Amino acid sequence: MVALQAANKIRNTRAALRREAAGLTRMEGRGMVADLLECPPDCILSLPVFKLVTWPTYMGRFFTLEILRQAGVNENRLVRDLTERQRLA
């Protein structure tokens, strides 16, 4: 039961962040994603980078894949597995 409560808390926190990112302008959305990657909260550490970067509404699949390719990051890599260089790229 404790595990279910912890998982629900993580899902709810992610959903709130996703809704917030969706309502931002292009530059604000990029800034939010950059801030989350620089200093990620515990709730997004197990999230694939691709999903995080696509949270802002204007970030489509191909644009996101191009950004990740330029940074040298696999789309399936988890946020917690990123190196410092990859976080700042």
C-alpha positions in Angstrom: 0.0 0.0 0.0 2.9 2.4 0.8 4.4 1.7 -2.7 1.1 2.5 -4.4 0.8 5.8 -2.5 4.4 6.7 -3.4 3.8 5.9 -7.1 0.6 8.0 -7.1 2.4 10.9 -5.5 5.1 10.7 -8.3 2.4 10.5 -11.0 0.5 13.4 -9.6 3.6 15.6 -9.3 4.6 14.7 -12.9 1.1 15.5 -14.1 1.2 18.9 -12.4 4.6 19.7 -13.9 3.4 18.6 -17.4 0.3 20.8 -17.2 2.4 23.7 -16.1 4.8 23.2 -19.0 2.0 22.8 -21.5 0.6 26.3 -20.6 3.9 28.1 -21.1 5.2 30.0 -24.1 7.9 28.6 -26.3 10.8 30.3 -24.4 9.3 29.7 -21.0 8.8 26.0 -21.8 12.4 25.6 -22.9 13.6 27.3 -19.7 11.4 25.1 -17.5 12.8 21.9 -19.2 16.3 23.2 -18.9 15.8 24.0 -15.2 14.3 20.6 -14.6 17.3 18.9 -16.3 19.8 20.9 -14.4 18.4 20.2 -11.0 15.8 17.4 -11.4 13.3 16.8 -8.6 13.0 13.2 -7.4 9.7 12.7 -9.3 11.3 12.9 -12.7 14.5 11.0 -12.1 13.0 7.8 -13.5 11.4 9.6 -16.5 12.9 9.1 -20.0 14.5 12.3 -21.3 12.4 12.2 -24.4 9.1 12.4 -22.5 10.4 15.3 -20.4 11.5 17.3 -23.4 8.2 16.8 -25.2 6.1 18.2 -22.3 5.9 21.8 -23.7 3.2 21.7 -26.4 5.3 23.0 -29.3 8.0 20.3 -28.8 7.2 17.7 -31.4 8.7 14.2 -31.8 11.2 15.1 -34.6 12.3 18.4 -33.1 12.9 16.7 -29.8 14.8 13.8 -31.4 17.1 16.3 -33.2 17.8 18.2 -30.0 18.7 14.9 -28.2 20.8 13.7 -31.1 22.8 17.0 -31.1 23.4 16.6 -27.4 24.4 13.0 -27.8 21.6 11.6 -25.6 19.6 8.5 -26.4 15.9 9.2 -26.3 15.3 6.3 -23.8 17.9 7.4 -21.3 16.5 8.2 -17.9 17.0 11.7 -16.4 19.0 10.2 -13.5 21.5 8.6 -16.0 22.4 11.8 -17.7 26.0 13.1 -17.3 26.6 16.7 -16.2 27.7 17.6 -19.8 24.5 16.1 -21.2 22.3 17.9 -18.6 23.8 21.3 -19.6 23.8 20.7 -23.4 
